[in-house]
């Protein structure tokens, strides 16, 4: 826990600046972000299954494009 006490005749802005510096140096925010965005490690089986699933989706989309059920994607149509 980071704690900062106000010094005599210290402005609120400088107190806040000092607090922010202490928080940055302590690494509290880095640890909080690591905990927030933590993803548990996946097994090899899960990785393989998700790769198969993605490949199947790509295959299905390509088939739908070939038979005309899905419009072809053109990167230039979104650029102006």
N, C-alpha and C positions, 0 to 999 in steps of 0.2 A: 504494500500500500504506500502510495506516494503522499507525503504530507508536507505542506509549505505553510509557514506562518508569516503573517504580514509584518514587515519591518516598520519601524517608526517613520512616518512621513513618506511612505511608499505608495505610489499610485496603484490603482487597481489594474491598469494596463501592464505595468511592470511585474506585478504579482502574478498575473495570468501568464505572462511571457516566461517567468521563472518556473511556474508550475508545468507549463507545456514542455519546457526543456528537460525538467526532471523526469516527466513521464516518458519522453523520447529516450532518454539515457537509460532508464530502468528496463526497458524492453517489454513493458506491460502490454502495449498495443500489439506488438508482434506476436506475443503468446496468445492474445485474445483472438487475433485473426487466424492463427494456426488452429485453434480449437474450433472456431466458427466454421471454417471451410475444410475440416478434417474429413477425409474419405477413408474408410477402412480398406485395408489391402484386399484385392480380389484374388481368388484362386485361379490357377491356370485354366481350369475347366470353365469358369465364368468368363474369362477373357476370350477363350476360343468360341464359346457359344454366342457371345455378343458380336464377335467378328463374323461368324456365320450368318447371324441375323442381319447385320448391315449389308453383307454381300448379297443376301437374298433380296433385300429391299432394293438395292441397286439394280439387280437383275430384273426384278418385276417392273421397275420404272422404265428401264431400257426397252423391255418388251412392249409396254403400253405406248411408249413414244413411237416405236416401229409400226404398230398397228394404227396409230393416229388417235388414240384415246387420251393422250397426254401431250400438251404442247411442248415443243422443243425449247430448251432454255438458251437464251442469248444474253450474254453479259452486257452487250452494248445497248440493249433495249431499256436499261435502267439509267444509263448515263445520258446527260444532256449537254 
